[in-house]
Structures are given as C-alpha cells and as structure tokens.
Amino acid sequence: MSGDANNKLTNDTAENDELQALAEVWQQTTVAPPVPDVIRSRIRREERKMRLYALLEWGAAIVVGFFGIYLMLTSEVRDAPWRALLVLVLLIGAMAFSVSNRRGLSAPLEETTQAYLERARLRLVRKRRTLQFAWLLFIAELVILALWQWLSQFGWLEPIFGQDSAASIGLLGVFTLAMAVWSLWYWRRIQRSAQQIDRWQRENKAINEK
C-alpha cells in the first residue's frame, strides 16, 4: 500500500512540475502587439488594386496583342506572319513576367506588424522591377525595329518605316517622352512609399522595445 501511495505521490509531483514548467513558458512568451489598422488597411487596399491592375493589364494586352496580330495577318505585306509571330513572342514574354513578378505578394499569413511591413517592402521591390522591365522591353523593341529596318534593305523583310517616316518617328519620340514622365512619377511614388514604410518600421521598433 505504501508503495502505491509513493508512486501516486511521485506521479502527482511530476505532473505538477510539468504544469509549472508550461506556465512559466507561457508567461515568458511575448505577445506581439496588434497590427495598426492604418498598415493593415493599406496593405489590403494595395492587394485589391494589384489584382484589379493585373486583370486590366492582361485584358488590355490580350485584346491589343491579338488585334494587332489580326491586322498583320490580314494585311498585304509579305512578312506579315513574321510580324505577327514577333508580336506574339513579346506578348507572351510580357505576360510571363507579369505573372512571375506578382507571385507571393498577397497579404501575409502572419498577423504581425513586421510581417506586413516586409510584404510592403517586397511589393516595392517588385514595382522597381516592373519599371526596369518596362524600359528593357521598350529598348528591345527599338533594337528590333532598327534591325528589321536594316534587314529590309536586303529584301528579306518589308521596311517598318516607309519613305515618309517623319510622322512615325515623331510619334515614337512622343511615346518615349511620355514613358519617361510616367517613369519619373512612378519612381517618386515608390520612394515616398519606402519612406512611409521606414517611419512605420521605426514606430514598430519603438513599441517592441517598450
């Protein structure tokens, strides 16, 4: 009997020790402060905008791209199939970049201020990458146009610019200027967002150190 009592006392003591250890661990666990509403609402709002812009971007690219391909294939130029193929390749490349660049940008699964700020910074990185890709694609298109025009001298392809090409070059210059103005505005917007995230980061650090 005394042996059973001793075993029961030992088991009760062990259980109490385990409960005490769990209680100490729970008390030592730091509870993360709630995510400020202004940060959460901004990240959620940007996520909705990102999805809307993606749908508009893909829809416009598909409509304009395939309409351009249709016009080329129904035209009388000799190299229409090559032009249509070139447009299709550029369209697929642009859409592939758009999909990959938006991957992993949804709202964070972890409900902490740091997680939201890290996701906001990642979105800014992707926005800078979008700006860089836009210019790389534009420069690549200019190189292709110049190369196409040069090859047309040998009779392999039809010239892009005819004898009276001043209007086309003028429109190209206007588009380049408009793209430069848009890029400057977009870059400044990214910088302002980065400064705001830095302020939130400092505020969050000060709260955690209290």
PyMOL commands that place a pseudoatom at each C-alpha (Angstrom):
pseudoatom trace, name=CA, resn=MET, resi=1, chain=A, elem=C, hetatm=0, pos=[0.000, 0.000, 0.000]
pseudoatom trace, name=CA, resn=SER, resi=2, chain=A, elem=C, hetatm=0, pos=[2.754, 2.392, 0.948]
pseudoatom trace, name=CA, resn=GLY, resi=3, chain=A, elem=C, hetatm=0, pos=[4.446, 1.668, -2.412]
pseudoatom trace, name=CA, resn=ASP, resi=4, chain=A, elem=C, hetatm=0, pos=[1.297, 2.592, -4.342]
pseudoatom trace, name=CA, resn=ALA, resi=5, chain=A, elem=C, hetatm=0, pos=[0.963, 5.781, -2.323]
pseudoatom trace, name=CA, resn=ASN, resi=6, chain=A, elem=C, hetatm=0, pos=[4.560, 6.704, -3.023]
pseudoatom trace, name=CA, resn=ASN, resi=7, chain=A, elem=C, hetatm=0, pos=[4.100, 6.076, -6.763]
pseudoatom trace, name=CA, resn=LYS, resi=8, chain=A, elem=C, hetatm=0, pos=[0.949, 8.208, -6.808]
pseudoatom trace, name=CA, resn=LEU, resi=9, chain=A, elem=C, hetatm=0, pos=[2.735, 10.979, -4.944]
pseudoatom trace, name=CA, resn=THR, resi=10, chain=A, elem=C, hetatm=0, pos=[5.634, 10.799, -7.385]
pseudoatom trace, name=CA, resn=ASN, resi=11, chain=A, elem=C, hetatm=0, pos=[3.295, 10.969, -10.407]
pseudoatom trace, name=CA, resn=ASP, resi=12, chain=A, elem=C, hetatm=0, pos=[1.393, 13.923, -8.949]
pseudoatom trace, name=CA, resn=THR, resi=13, chain=A, elem=C, hetatm=0, pos=[4.647, 15.725, -8.272]
pseudoatom trace, name=CA, resn=ALA, resi=14, chain=A, elem=C, hetatm=0, pos=[5.842, 15.111, -11.845]
pseudoatom trace, name=CA, resn=GLU, resi=15, chain=A, elem=C, hetatm=0, pos=[2.564, 16.385, -13.294]
pseudoatom trace, name=CA, resn=ASN, resi=16, chain=A, elem=C, hetatm=0, pos=[2.737, 19.482, -11.119]
pseudoatom trace, name=CA, resn=ASP, resi=17, chain=A, elem=C, hetatm=0, pos=[6.295, 20.115, -12.273]
pseudoatom trace, name=CA, resn=GLU, resi=18, chain=A, elem=C, hetatm=0, pos=[5.226, 19.821, -15.918]
pseudoatom trace, name=CA, resn=LEU, resi=19, chain=A, elem=C, hetatm=0, pos=[2.302, 22.187, -15.392]
pseudoatom trace, name=CA, resn=GLN, resi=20, chain=A, elem=C, hetatm=0, pos=[4.578, 24.640, -13.620]
pseudoatom trace, name=CA, resn=ALA, resi=21, chain=A, elem=C, hetatm=0, pos=[7.075, 24.475, -16.480]
pseudoatom trace, name=CA, resn=LEU, resi=22, chain=A, elem=C, hetatm=0, pos=[4.320, 25.083, -19.045]
pseudoatom trace, name=CA, resn=ALA, resi=23, chain=A, elem=C, hetatm=0, pos=[3.027, 28.016, -17.017]
pseudoatom trace, name=CA, resn=GLU, resi=24, chain=A, elem=C, hetatm=0, pos=[6.496, 29.566, -16.895]
pseudoatom trace, name=CA, resn=VAL, resi=25, chain=A, elem=C, hetatm=0, pos=[6.940, 29.141, -20.651]
pseudoatom trace, name=CA, resn=TRP, resi=26, chain=A, elem=C, hetatm=0, pos=[3.530, 30.705, -21.295]
pseudoatom trace, name=CA, resn=GLN, resi=27, chain=A, elem=C, hetatm=0, pos=[4.349, 33.658, -19.061]
pseudoatom trace, name=CA, resn=GLN, resi=28, chain=A, elem=C, hetatm=0, pos=[7.673, 34.191, -20.828]
pseudoatom trace, name=CA, resn=THR, resi=29, chain=A, elem=C, hetatm=0, pos=[6.078, 34.140, -24.289]
pseudoatom trace, name=CA, resn=THR, resi=30, chain=A, elem=C, hetatm=0, pos=[5.912, 37.641, -25.705]
pseudoatom trace, name=CA, resn=VAL, resi=31, chain=A, elem=C, hetatm=0, pos=[2.612, 38.577, -27.276]
pseudoatom trace, name=CA, resn=ALA, resi=32, chain=A, elem=C, hetatm=0, pos=[3.073, 40.580, -30.456]
pseudoatom trace, name=CA, resn=PRO, resi=33, chain=A, elem=C, hetatm=0, pos=[1.211, 43.890, -30.462]
pseudoatom trace, name=CA, resn=PRO, resi=34, chain=A, elem=C, hetatm=0, pos=[-1.736, 44.077, -32.860]
pseudoatom trace, name=CA, resn=VAL, resi=35, chain=A, elem=C, hetatm=0, pos=[-1.131, 45.323, -36.379]
pseudoatom trace, name=CA, resn=PRO, resi=36, chain=A, elem=C, hetatm=0, pos=[-2.131, 49.008, -36.661]
pseudoatom trace, name=CA, resn=ASP, resi=37, chain=A, elem=C, hetatm=0, pos=[-5.279, 49.497, -38.691]
pseudoatom trace, name=CA, resn=VAL, resi=38, chain=A, elem=C, hetatm=0, pos=[-3.597, 52.021, -40.990]
pseudoatom trace, name=CA, resn=ILE, resi=39, chain=A, elem=C, hetatm=0, pos=[-0.941, 49.480, -42.005]
pseudoatom trace, name=CA, resn=ARG, resi=40, chain=A, elem=C, hetatm=0, pos=[-3.361, 46.580, -42.409]
pseudoatom trace, name=CA, resn=SER, resi=41, chain=A, elem=C, hetatm=0, pos=[-5.861, 48.638, -44.412]
pseudoatom trace, name=CA, resn=ARG, resi=42, chain=A, elem=C, hetatm=0, pos=[-3.147, 49.970, -46.724]
pseudoatom trace, name=CA, resn=ILE, resi=43, chain=A, elem=C, hetatm=0, pos=[-1.713, 46.517, -47.432]
pseudoatom trace, name=CA, resn=ARG, resi=44, chain=A, elem=C, hetatm=0, pos=[-5.184, 45.099, -48.066]
pseudoatom trace, name=CA, resn=ARG, resi=45, chain=A, elem=C, hetatm=0, pos=[-6.080, 48.046, -50.299]
pseudoatom trace, name=CA, resn=GLU, resi=46, chain=A, elem=C, hetatm=0, pos=[-2.904, 47.617, -52.336]
pseudoatom trace, name=CA, resn=GLU, resi=47, chain=A, elem=C, hetatm=0, pos=[-3.665, 43.920, -52.696]
pseudoatom trace, name=CA, resn=ARG, resi=48, chain=A, elem=C, hetatm=0, pos=[-7.092, 44.704, -54.172]
pseudoatom trace, name=CA, resn=LYS, resi=49, chain=A, elem=C, hetatm=0, pos=[-5.557, 47.277, -56.508]
pseudoatom trace, name=CA, resn=MET, resi=50, chain=A, elem=C, hetatm=0, pos=[-2.882, 44.803, -57.553]
pseudoatom trace, name=CA, resn=ARG, resi=51, chain=A, elem=C, hetatm=0, pos=[-5.484, 42.231, -58.560]
pseudoatom trace, name=CA, resn=LEU, resi=52, chain=A, elem=C, hetatm=0, pos=[-7.539, 44.824, -60.441]
pseudoatom trace, name=CA, resn=TYR, resi=53, chain=A, elem=C, hetatm=0, pos=[-4.482, 46.175, -62.278]
pseudoatom trace, name=CA, resn=ALA, resi=54, chain=A, elem=C, hetatm=0, pos=[-3.439, 42.642, -63.181]
pseudoatom trace, name=CA, resn=LEU, resi=55, chain=A, elem=C, hetatm=0, pos=[-6.829, 41.890, -64.731]
pseudoatom trace, name=CA, resn=LEU, resi=56, chain=A, elem=C, hetatm=0, pos=[-6.842, 45.172, -66.648]
pseudoatom trace, name=CA, resn=GLU, resi=57, chain=A, elem=C, hetatm=0, pos=[-3.246, 44.701, -67.768]
pseudoatom trace, name=CA, resn=TRP, resi=58, chain=A, elem=C, hetatm=0, pos=[-3.755, 41.156, -69.017]
pseudoatom trace, name=CA, resn=GLY, resi=59, chain=A, elem=C, hetatm=0, pos=[-7.072, 42.002, -70.639]
pseudoatom trace, name=CA, resn=ALA, resi=60, chain=A, elem=C, hetatm=0, pos=[-5.647, 45.012, -72.480]
pseudoatom trace, name=CA, resn=ALA, resi=61, chain=A, elem=C, hetatm=0, pos=[-2.551, 43.068, -73.543]
pseudoatom trace, name=CA, resn=ILE, resi=62, chain=A, elem=C, hetatm=0, pos=[-4.634, 40.216, -74.937]
pseudoatom trace, name=CA, resn=VAL, resi=63, chain=A, elem=C, hetatm=0, pos=[-7.061, 42.492, -76.786]
pseudoatom trace, name=CA, resn=VAL, resi=64, chain=A, elem=C, hetatm=0, pos=[-4.412, 44.818, -78.242]
pseudoatom trace, name=CA, resn=GLY, resi=65, chain=A, elem=C, hetatm=0, pos=[-1.972, 41.998, -78.982]
pseudoatom trace, name=CA, resn=PHE, resi=66, chain=A, elem=C, hetatm=0, pos=[-4.383, 39.727, -80.804]
pseudoatom trace, name=CA, resn=PHE, resi=67, chain=A, elem=C, hetatm=0, pos=[-6.000, 42.652, -82.611]
pseudoatom trace, name=CA, resn=GLY, resi=68, chain=A, elem=C, hetatm=0, pos=[-2.559, 43.670, -83.837]
pseudoatom trace, name=CA, resn=ILE, resi=69, chain=A, elem=C, hetatm=0, pos=[-1.843, 40.108, -84.927]
pseudoatom trace, name=CA, resn=TYR, resi=70, chain=A, elem=C, hetatm=0, pos=[-5.150, 40.014, -86.793]
pseudoatom trace, name=CA, resn=LEU, resi=71, chain=A, elem=C, hetatm=0, pos=[-4.380, 43.268, -88.614]
pseudoatom trace, name=CA, resn=MET, resi=72, chain=A, elem=C, hetatm=0, pos=[-0.948, 41.997, -89.600]
pseudoatom trace, name=CA, resn=LEU, resi=73, chain=A, elem=C, hetatm=0, pos=[-2.193, 38.661, -90.886]
pseudoatom trace, name=CA, resn=THR, resi=74, chain=A, elem=C, hetatm=0, pos=[-4.929, 40.324, -92.939]
pseudoatom trace, name=CA, resn=SER, resi=75, chain=A, elem=C, hetatm=0, pos=[-2.558, 42.913, -94.398]
pseudoatom trace, name=CA, resn=GLU, resi=76, chain=A, elem=C, hetatm=0, pos=[-0.864, 42.557, -97.754]
pseudoatom trace, name=CA, resn=VAL, resi=77, chain=A, elem=C, hetatm=0, pos=[2.728, 42.831, -96.533]
pseudoatom trace, name=CA, resn=ARG, resi=78, chain=A, elem=C, hetatm=0, pos=[4.899, 39.895, -97.449]
pseudoatom trace, name=CA, resn=ASP, resi=79, chain=A, elem=C, hetatm=0, pos=[6.359, 39.358, -93.979]
pseudoatom trace, name=CA, resn=ALA, resi=80, chain=A, elem=C, hetatm=0, pos=[3.044, 39.583, -92.087]
pseudoatom trace, name=CA, resn=PRO, resi=81, chain=A, elem=C, hetatm=0, pos=[3.444, 36.122, -90.455]
pseudoatom trace, name=CA, resn=TRP, resi=82, chain=A, elem=C, hetatm=0, pos=[6.857, 37.101, -89.065]
pseudoatom trace, name=CA, resn=ARG, resi=83, chain=A, elem=C, hetatm=0, pos=[5.481, 40.343, -87.681]
pseudoatom trace, name=CA, resn=ALA, resi=84, chain=A, elem=C, hetatm=0, pos=[2.578, 38.508, -86.053]
pseudoatom trace, name=CA, resn=LEU, resi=85, chain=A, elem=C, hetatm=0, pos=[4.980, 35.962, -84.557]
pseudoatom trace, name=CA, resn=LEU, resi=86, chain=A, elem=C, hetatm=0, pos=[7.159, 38.742, -83.162]
pseudoatom trace, name=CA, resn=VAL, resi=87, chain=A, elem=C, hetatm=0, pos=[4.176, 40.436, -81.515]
pseudoatom trace, name=CA, resn=LEU, resi=88, chain=A, elem=C, hetatm=0, pos=[3.052, 37.114, -80.051]
pseudoatom trace, name=CA, resn=VAL, resi=89, chain=A, elem=C, hetatm=0, pos=[6.501, 36.397, -78.584]
pseudoatom trace, name=CA, resn=LEU, resi=90, chain=A, elem=C, hetatm=0, pos=[6.715, 39.845, -76.998]
pseudoatom trace, name=CA, resn=LEU, resi=91, chain=A, elem=C, hetatm=0, pos=[3.185, 39.494, -75.635]
pseudoatom trace, name=CA, resn=ILE, resi=92, chain=A, elem=C, hetatm=0, pos=[3.903, 36.105, -74.072]
pseudoatom trace, name=CA, resn=GLY, resi=93, chain=A, elem=C, hetatm=0, pos=[7.147, 37.386, -72.564]
pseudoatom trace, name=CA, resn=ALA, resi=94, chain=A, elem=C, hetatm=0, pos=[5.462, 40.425, -71.025]
pseudoatom trace, name=CA, resn=MET, resi=95, chain=A, elem=C, hetatm=0, pos=[2.612, 38.380, -69.543]
pseudoatom trace, name=CA, resn=ALA, resi=96, chain=A, elem=C, hetatm=0, pos=[5.006, 35.761, -68.178]
pseudoatom trace, name=CA, resn=PHE, resi=97, chain=A, elem=C, hetatm=0, pos=[6.964, 38.478, -66.399]
pseudoatom trace, name=CA, resn=SER, resi=98, chain=A, elem=C, hetatm=0, pos=[3.752, 39.994, -65.053]
pseudoatom trace, name=CA, resn=VAL, resi=99, chain=A, elem=C, hetatm=0, pos=[2.661, 36.677, -63.543]
pseudoatom trace, name=CA, resn=SER, resi=100, chain=A, elem=C, hetatm=0, pos=[6.047, 35.841, -62.015]
pseudoatom trace, name=CA, resn=ASN, resi=101, chain=A, elem=C, hetatm=0, pos=[6.572, 39.364, -60.681]
pseudoatom trace, name=CA, resn=ARG, resi=102, chain=A, elem=C, hetatm=0, pos=[3.270, 39.297, -58.775]
pseudoatom trace, name=CA, resn=ARG, resi=103, chain=A, elem=C, hetatm=0, pos=[3.889, 35.895, -57.209]
pseudoatom trace, name=CA, resn=GLY, resi=104, chain=A, elem=C, hetatm=0, pos=[3.967, 35.915, -53.409]
pseudoatom trace, name=CA, resn=LEU, resi=105, chain=A, elem=C, hetatm=0, pos=[2.602, 39.444, -52.999]
pseudoatom trace, name=CA, resn=SER, resi=106, chain=A, elem=C, hetatm=0, pos=[-0.672, 38.597, -51.272]
pseudoatom trace, name=CA, resn=ALA, resi=107, chain=A, elem=C, hetatm=0, pos=[-1.335, 39.634, -47.670]
pseudoatom trace, name=CA, resn=PRO, resi=108, chain=A, elem=C, hetatm=0, pos=[0.965, 37.903, -45.140]
pseudoatom trace, name=CA, resn=LEU, resi=109, chain=A, elem=C, hetatm=0, pos=[-0.304, 34.886, -43.244]
pseudoatom trace, name=CA, resn=GLU, resi=110, chain=A, elem=C, hetatm=0, pos=[1.308, 36.052, -40.009]
pseudoatom trace, name=CA, resn=GLU, resi=111, chain=A, elem=C, hetatm=0, pos=[-0.660, 38.771, -38.217]
pseudoatom trace, name=CA, resn=THR, resi=112, chain=A, elem=C, hetatm=0, pos=[2.290, 40.877, -37.080]
pseudoatom trace, name=CA, resn=THR, resi=113, chain=A, elem=C, hetatm=0, pos=[3.336, 44.390, -37.975]
pseudoatom trace, name=CA, resn=GLN, resi=114, chain=A, elem=C, hetatm=0, pos=[6.764, 43.181, -39.078]
pseudoatom trace, name=CA, resn=ALA, resi=115, chain=A, elem=C, hetatm=0, pos=[5.221, 40.670, -41.488]
pseudoatom trace, name=CA, resn=TYR, resi=116, chain=A, elem=C, hetatm=0, pos=[3.029, 43.354, -43.043]
pseudoatom trace, name=CA, resn=LEU, resi=117, chain=A, elem=C, hetatm=0, pos=[5.960, 45.750, -43.408]
pseudoatom trace, name=CA, resn=GLU, resi=118, chain=A, elem=C, hetatm=0, pos=[8.130, 43.072, -45.010]
pseudoatom trace, name=CA, resn=ARG, resi=119, chain=A, elem=C, hetatm=0, pos=[5.367, 42.321, -47.500]
pseudoatom trace, name=CA, resn=ALA, resi=120, chain=A, elem=C, hetatm=0, pos=[5.054, 46.039, -48.276]
pseudoatom trace, name=CA, resn=ARG, resi=121, chain=A, elem=C, hetatm=0, pos=[8.810, 46.252, -48.912]
pseudoatom trace, name=CA, resn=LEU, resi=122, chain=A, elem=C, hetatm=0, pos=[8.645, 43.222, -51.192]
pseudoatom trace, name=CA, resn=ARG, resi=123, chain=A, elem=C, hetatm=0, pos=[5.933, 44.905, -53.221]
pseudoatom trace, name=CA, resn=LEU, resi=124, chain=A, elem=C, hetatm=0, pos=[8.126, 47.972, -53.648]
pseudoatom trace, name=CA, resn=VAL, resi=125, chain=A, elem=C, hetatm=0, pos=[10.954, 45.748, -54.883]
pseudoatom trace, name=CA, resn=ARG, resi=126, chain=A, elem=C, hetatm=0, pos=[8.600, 44.219, -57.437]
pseudoatom trace, name=CA, resn=LYS, resi=127, chain=A, elem=C, hetatm=0, pos=[7.411, 47.678, -58.533]
pseudoatom trace, name=CA, resn=ARG, resi=128, chain=A, elem=C, hetatm=0, pos=[11.003, 48.735, -59.186]
pseudoatom trace, name=CA, resn=ARG, resi=129, chain=A, elem=C, hetatm=0, pos=[11.490, 45.530, -61.141]
pseudoatom trace, name=CA, resn=THR, resi=130, chain=A, elem=C, hetatm=0, pos=[8.386, 46.321, -63.200]
pseudoatom trace, name=CA, resn=LEU, resi=131, chain=A, elem=C, hetatm=0, pos=[9.795, 49.726, -64.083]
pseudoatom trace, name=CA, resn=GLN, resi=132, chain=A, elem=C, hetatm=0, pos=[13.113, 48.212, -65.109]
pseudoatom trace, name=CA, resn=PHE, resi=133, chain=A, elem=C, hetatm=0, pos=[11.406, 45.538, -67.210]
pseudoatom trace, name=CA, resn=ALA, resi=134, chain=A, elem=C, hetatm=0, pos=[9.256, 48.136, -68.974]
pseudoatom trace, name=CA, resn=TRP, resi=135, chain=A, elem=C, hetatm=0, pos=[12.341, 50.018, -70.128]
pseudoatom trace, name=CA, resn=LEU, resi=136, chain=A, elem=C, hetatm=0, pos=[14.209, 46.853, -71.078]
pseudoatom trace, name=CA, resn=LEU, resi=137, chain=A, elem=C, hetatm=0, pos=[11.240, 45.726, -73.157]
pseudoatom trace, name=CA, resn=PHE, resi=138, chain=A, elem=C, hetatm=0, pos=[10.968, 49.144, -74.792]
pseudoatom trace, name=CA, resn=ILE, resi=139, chain=A, elem=C, hetatm=0, pos=[14.679, 49.214, -75.646]
pseudoatom trace, name=CA, resn=ALA, resi=140, chain=A, elem=C, hetatm=0, pos=[14.451, 45.665, -77.015]
pseudoatom trace, name=CA, resn=GLU, resi=141, chain=A, elem=C, hetatm=0, pos=[11.568, 46.728, -79.246]
pseudoatom trace, name=CA, resn=LEU, resi=142, chain=A, elem=C, hetatm=0, pos=[13.569, 49.705, -80.540]
pseudoatom trace, name=CA, resn=VAL, resi=143, chain=A, elem=C, hetatm=0, pos=[16.506, 47.419, -81.325]
pseudoatom trace, name=CA, resn=ILE, resi=144, chain=A, elem=C, hetatm=0, pos=[14.194, 45.010, -83.138]
pseudoatom trace, name=CA, resn=LEU, resi=145, chain=A, elem=C, hetatm=0, pos=[12.693, 47.859, -85.168]
pseudoatom trace, name=CA, resn=ALA, resi=146, chain=A, elem=C, hetatm=0, pos=[16.139, 49.135, -86.134]
pseudoatom trace, name=CA, resn=LEU, resi=147, chain=A, elem=C, hetatm=0, pos=[17.342, 45.645, -87.047]
pseudoatom trace, name=CA, resn=TRP, resi=148, chain=A, elem=C, hetatm=0, pos=[14.170, 44.960, -89.020]
pseudoatom trace, name=CA, resn=GLN, resi=149, chain=A, elem=C, hetatm=0, pos=[14.570, 48.223, -90.926]
pseudoatom trace, name=CA, resn=TRP, resi=150, chain=A, elem=C, hetatm=0, pos=[18.205, 47.392, -91.701]
pseudoatom trace, name=CA, resn=LEU, resi=151, chain=A, elem=C, hetatm=0, pos=[17.384, 43.874, -92.947]
pseudoatom trace, name=CA, resn=SER, resi=152, chain=A, elem=C, hetatm=0, pos=[14.699, 45.316, -95.212]
pseudoatom trace, name=CA, resn=GLN, resi=153, chain=A, elem=C, hetatm=0, pos=[17.483, 46.862, -97.309]
pseudoatom trace, name=CA, resn=PHE, resi=154, chain=A, elem=C, hetatm=0, pos=[18.449, 43.361, -98.462]
pseudoatom trace, name=CA, resn=GLY, resi=155, chain=A, elem=C, hetatm=0, pos=[14.897, 42.475, -99.480]
pseudoatom trace, name=CA, resn=TRP, resi=156, chain=A, elem=C, hetatm=0, pos=[14.453, 39.872, -96.744]
pseudoatom trace, name=CA, resn=LEU, resi=157, chain=A, elem=C, hetatm=0, pos=[11.768, 41.830, -94.890]
pseudoatom trace, name=CA, resn=GLU, resi=158, chain=A, elem=C, hetatm=0, pos=[9.399, 44.675, -95.588]
pseudoatom trace, name=CA, resn=PRO, resi=159, chain=A, elem=C, hetatm=0, pos=[10.530, 48.036, -94.141]
pseudoatom trace, name=CA, resn=ILE, resi=160, chain=A, elem=C, hetatm=0, pos=[8.813, 49.217, -90.978]
pseudoatom trace, name=CA, resn=PHE, resi=161, chain=A, elem=C, hetatm=0, pos=[9.238, 52.878, -91.894]
pseudoatom trace, name=CA, resn=GLY, resi=162, chain=A, elem=C, hetatm=0, pos=[8.454, 53.979, -95.419]
pseudoatom trace, name=CA, resn=GLN, resi=163, chain=A, elem=C, hetatm=0, pos=[9.797, 56.910, -97.372]
pseudoatom trace, name=CA, resn=ASP, resi=164, chain=A, elem=C, hetatm=0, pos=[7.781, 59.413, -95.333]
pseudoatom trace, name=CA, resn=SER, resi=165, chain=A, elem=C, hetatm=0, pos=[8.690, 58.200, -91.850]
pseudoatom trace, name=CA, resn=ALA, resi=166, chain=A, elem=C, hetatm=0, pos=[8.823, 61.578, -90.076]
pseudoatom trace, name=CA, resn=ALA, resi=167, chain=A, elem=C, hetatm=0, pos=[5.343, 61.136, -88.590]
pseudoatom trace, name=CA, resn=SER, resi=168, chain=A, elem=C, hetatm=0, pos=[6.130, 57.648, -87.284]
pseudoatom trace, name=CA, resn=ILE, resi=169, chain=A, elem=C, hetatm=0, pos=[9.410, 58.763, -85.739]
pseudoatom trace, name=CA, resn=GLY, resi=170, chain=A, elem=C, hetatm=0, pos=[7.655, 61.773, -84.211]
pseudoatom trace, name=CA, resn=LEU, resi=171, chain=A, elem=C, hetatm=0, pos=[5.024, 59.545, -82.598]
pseudoatom trace, name=CA, resn=LEU, resi=172, chain=A, elem=C, hetatm=0, pos=[7.777, 57.294, -81.301]
pseudoatom trace, name=CA, resn=GLY, resi=173, chain=A, elem=C, hetatm=0, pos=[9.509, 60.299, -79.752]
pseudoatom trace, name=CA, resn=VAL, resi=174, chain=A, elem=C, hetatm=0, pos=[6.287, 61.465, -78.095]
pseudoatom trace, name=CA, resn=PHE, resi=175, chain=A, elem=C, hetatm=0, pos=[5.712, 57.986, -76.681]
pseudoatom trace, name=CA, resn=THR, resi=176, chain=A, elem=C, hetatm=0, pos=[9.269, 57.876, -75.335]
pseudoatom trace, name=CA, resn=LEU, resi=177, chain=A, elem=C, hetatm=0, pos=[8.827, 61.242, -73.640]
pseudoatom trace, name=CA, resn=ALA, resi=178, chain=A, elem=C, hetatm=0, pos=[5.504, 60.175, -72.125]
pseudoatom trace, name=CA, resn=MET, resi=179, chain=A, elem=C, hetatm=0, pos=[7.073, 56.973, -70.851]
pseudoatom trace, name=CA, resn=ALA, resi=180, chain=A, elem=C, hetatm=0, pos=[9.934, 58.932, -69.273]
pseudoatom trace, name=CA, resn=VAL, resi=181, chain=A, elem=C, hetatm=0, pos=[7.495, 61.254, -67.479]
pseudoatom trace, name=CA, resn=TRP, resi=182, chain=A, elem=C, hetatm=0, pos=[5.460, 58.289, -66.246]
pseudoatom trace, name=CA, resn=SER, resi=183, chain=A, elem=C, hetatm=0, pos=[8.611, 56.519, -65.050]
pseudoatom trace, name=CA, resn=LEU, resi=184, chain=A, elem=C, hetatm=0, pos=[9.709, 59.577, -63.072]
pseudoatom trace, name=CA, resn=TRP, resi=185, chain=A, elem=C, hetatm=0, pos=[6.280, 59.869, -61.425]
pseudoatom trace, name=CA, resn=TYR, resi=186, chain=A, elem=C, hetatm=0, pos=[6.180, 56.142, -60.674]
pseudoatom trace, name=CA, resn=TRP, resi=187, chain=A, elem=C, hetatm=0, pos=[9.702, 56.162, -59.211]
pseudoatom trace, name=CA, resn=ARG, resi=188, chain=A, elem=C, hetatm=0, pos=[8.906, 59.089, -56.912]
pseudoatom trace, name=CA, resn=ARG, resi=189, chain=A, elem=C, hetatm=0, pos=[5.762, 57.316, -55.765]
pseudoatom trace, name=CA, resn=ILE, resi=190, chain=A, elem=C, hetatm=0, pos=[7.830, 54.246, -54.894]
pseudoatom trace, name=CA, resn=GLN, resi=191, chain=A, elem=C, hetatm=0, pos=[10.298, 56.393, -52.944]
pseudoatom trace, name=CA, resn=ARG, resi=192, chain=A, elem=C, hetatm=0, pos=[7.502, 58.037, -50.948]
pseudoatom trace, name=CA, resn=SER, resi=193, chain=A, elem=C, hetatm=0, pos=[6.084, 54.632, -50.085]
pseudoatom trace, name=CA, resn=ALA, resi=194, chain=A, elem=C, hetatm=0, pos=[9.526, 53.449, -48.972]
pseudoatom trace, name=CA, resn=GLN, resi=195, chain=A, elem=C, hetatm=0, pos=[9.868, 56.465, -46.680]
pseudoatom trace, name=CA, resn=GLN, resi=196, chain=A, elem=C, hetatm=0, pos=[6.456, 55.754, -45.157]
pseudoatom trace, name=CA, resn=ILE, resi=197, chain=A, elem=C, hetatm=0, pos=[7.421, 52.132, -44.519]
pseudoatom trace, name=CA, resn=ASP, resi=198, chain=A, elem=C, hetatm=0, pos=[10.642, 53.306, -42.840]
pseudoatom trace, name=CA, resn=ARG, resi=199, chain=A, elem=C, hetatm=0, pos=[8.608, 55.506, -40.490]
pseudoatom trace, name=CA, resn=TRP, resi=200, chain=A, elem=C, hetatm=0, pos=[6.310, 52.612, -39.636]
pseudoatom trace, name=CA, resn=GLN, resi=201, chain=A, elem=C, hetatm=0, pos=[9.352, 50.405, -39.092]
pseudoatom trace, name=CA, resn=ARG, resi=202, chain=A, elem=C, hetatm=0, pos=[10.826, 52.841, -36.573]
pseudoatom trace, name=CA, resn=GLU, resi=203, chain=A, elem=C, hetatm=0, pos=[7.495, 53.163, -34.768]
pseudoatom trace, name=CA, resn=ASN, resi=204, chain=A, elem=C, hetatm=0, pos=[7.105, 49.391, -34.601]
pseudoatom trace, name=CA, resn=LYS, resi=205, chain=A, elem=C, hetatm=0, pos=[10.649, 49.006, -33.256]
pseudoatom trace, name=CA, resn=ALA, resi=206, chain=A, elem=C, hetatm=0, pos=[9.988, 51.606, -30.569]
pseudoatom trace, name=CA, resn=ILE, resi=207, chain=A, elem=C, hetatm=0, pos=[6.802, 49.804, -29.499]
pseudoatom trace, name=CA, resn=ASN, resi=208, chain=A, elem=C, hetatm=0, pos=[8.549, 46.427, -29.291]
pseudoatom trace, name=CA, resn=GLU, resi=209, chain=A, elem=C, hetatm=0, pos=[11.365, 47.868, -27.175]
pseudoatom trace, name=CA, resn=LYS, resi=210, chain=A, elem=C, hetatm=0, pos=[8.973, 49.130, -24.512]
for i in range(1, 210): cmd.bond("trace and resi %d" % i, "trace and resi %d" % (i + 1))
show_as sticks, trace
zoom trace
